[in-house]
Amino acid sequence: MAKKEEPKLDLMGNWAYAPAPEDSKHIHLNKKYDLFIGGKFVKPTKGKYFDTISPSTEQKLAEVAEADEKDVDLAVKAARNAYDKTWKKMPAKERAKYIFRIARMIQERSRELAVIESMNGGKPIRESRDIDVPLAANHFFYYAGWADKLEYAFPGRNPQSLGVAGQIIPWNFPLLMAAWKIAPALATGNTVVLKPAETTPLTALKLAEIIQESGLPDGVVNIITGFGKTGAAIVNHPNVNKVAFTGSTDVGKLIQKSIAGTDKKITLELGGKAANIVFDDAPIDQAVEGIVNGIFFNQGHVCCAGSRLFVQEGIADELIRKLKDRMDTLIVGDPMDKNTDVGAINSKEQLDKINHYIKLGNNEGAEIFQSNCSMPKKGYFCKPTLFLHASQSHRIVQEEIFGPVLAVQTFRTIEEVIEKANNIPYGLSAGVWTDKGSKIFNMTGKLRAGVIWANTYNKFDPTSPFGGYKESGFGREGGLHGLMPYLKF
Amino acid sequence: MKKATPDFRQSPTIDQVSVEERVARFNTRSIKKQSKLQGLKLALNMIDLTTLEGKDTPGKVKQMCYKAMHPCDSLGGIPTVAAVCVYPTHVKTAKDALKGSNVKVASVATAFPSGNSTLEIKLLDTKFAVDNGADEIDMVISRGEFLSGNYNFVFDEIAAIKEACGKARLKVILETGELSTLDNVRRASDIAMYAGADFIKTSTGKIQPAATMPVTLVMLQAIKDYYYKTGIMIGMKPAGGISTSKNALQYLVMVSETLGSKWMTNEWFRFGASSLANDIILQLEKEAKGVYYSKDYISVD
């Protein structure tokens, strides 16, 4: 037999997809955005504004107000006032009507919200259109349903609202996180002061417009923009009864310290470094799909991203080959293009951090693989990246990178993989891939993670509680469990 | 690289939910402008124009053959289809009608569509088609034997037919609508490829569901695994149920992202379809002239 060449596929070779950009002409953005306090947009007391840009073009989109302590105080006062005078006294089924209305208005304006989310945050329009915005609406719908049924959710326990909730959300799912925070707080009868992340304030401000239009009583939801200092002022305000934070573990620790000794309730949803575990009896092609969704979804800016891949040794070579093939089909580029799979990194700062870790992984001796894709010349982008032959002691395995970088380790036995998966300060999520149901249940009992997906990854639903163990935080969001952090009994 | 026959009970397992999710991802690809035009022409060029009816006559077959060579002469620069697919008794008619063109003649054989006959008859059926000039043979597997677990029977039968094909390329129809699970589709694909299939094909078109994207994806992945193991390329033919240009483009996206450009020719990928060609012509006319024409402007054969 004549010697044949090594089989090699030429994926996405001769049939390039023409650009299919989502139209953004219908989008109206103000030049300047003020603070949404007491049902009105008001100028910040110091008159300071900062730019918000599009990470894919580096162009300025709008100026956004920076709230200082005085503004925070005004917002908390407005929220307190609304709580005491209206929201607390309103019959629960009336409260529900407002939440339902907000949900419907998000649906009606879903296209606009999706486009702005992709412009401001860099995530592909496919994701903001199919995941972020519909899920945000679903969270409002779901919790609207609970508003007048709290006694049934917690029978015999007389659930009571807390007062003013101070909520600080991250930049990876700006609108969705706002929905995760606001919907349960309103359903349980609390009022809200919410601060979106400084890099992605626009959809939260659009949500403020929706809330204003919905006729929600003034001051029930206040949305103020700013940096870490603004967030700290919310956390430290004596009239805030509840702090809910989603973001980095470092900031979470600071928040926990600063509220020590107060009676503020707290929920923290922090970082993660999830193990995605593939056994040799798994459906391999579908596991590859799950690995890709686990780490490259939203450019890896996902706290529950499957950033550590554990592959059983017998199938490692085959799985890695398939994973590389699949990565070659990922389209990296303009977030507004409907065919883009991986969009822009959220900020220059985050891109620098990711590149730092990529350098680190190279220095640590892990074998790097980056997909063979074309990259835009402008904007903040990062190629989907694998580090093969990673060790448990590598920093790229131990630390959260929050980017499209996957560390791959192999394992031999079930005991070994459980030990390694749990050997991390985080415990937010994990994935298990096997054809055997019994193995799944054995693993879910032993993995120290708040969310465990079996034969799938990164699936979210308003009815399902989400939250972590250990340094990934505490408290649950979503589902019936998500009501509890906003109630006293 | 070696081609040892594996234990087919050990074929990889398939997770249906994830397969459907992957297919949904293919379907969100937005194919516009130049890539749409290129895709439509390619799809037209991959069609096996088919008539498999009891009422087929030489007249009908001849007319279809002309259509195969001249899908729409009023529109310049469009390709012919890949092949016509007929019953063995019409192979000679089709062969004569297509003389001088590149369009191949494919013939179903082996007691199509049920496959419920003896091996002798299936071999005779195959040889008759080949002797009459068929370039390609579309055989059906014995689904009953497959579902009873007699994989060796199915394997041996395919191998025997392959031998009878001589130079004709063999397409093996799994009739996935009767196999019920994607695990079975994968297993049958493996059996067919190791037994000597040149192409694997989803359906006869006589059973519903016929070709679906999840089934086709599982078969494409089987082809990919076989290629990596042996270095041998196997063709793929989804048949039945693909009638719109949009759907055809979605299939092409799936092929391009699963197997890549080597398979993006009619040597390695075919659509078994009868009405798809006219829908593609309709779309190509729209691309060329900017407006949709009435279907009365497109010949029906």
Interface residues (C-beta under 8 A of the other chain):
Chain A: K4 E5 E6 P7 L9 D10 L11 M12 G13 N14 W15 A16 Y17 A18 P19 A20 R126 D130 D281 A282 P283 I284 D285 Q286 E289 G290 R321 D325 T329 K338 N339 D435 N455 T456
Chain B: M1 P12 T13 I14 D15 V17 S18 V19 E21 R22 T28 R29 S30 I31 K32 K33 Q34 S35 K36 Q38 G39 L42 Q221 K224 Y227 Y228 G231 L252 S256 E257 L259 G260 S261 K262 M264
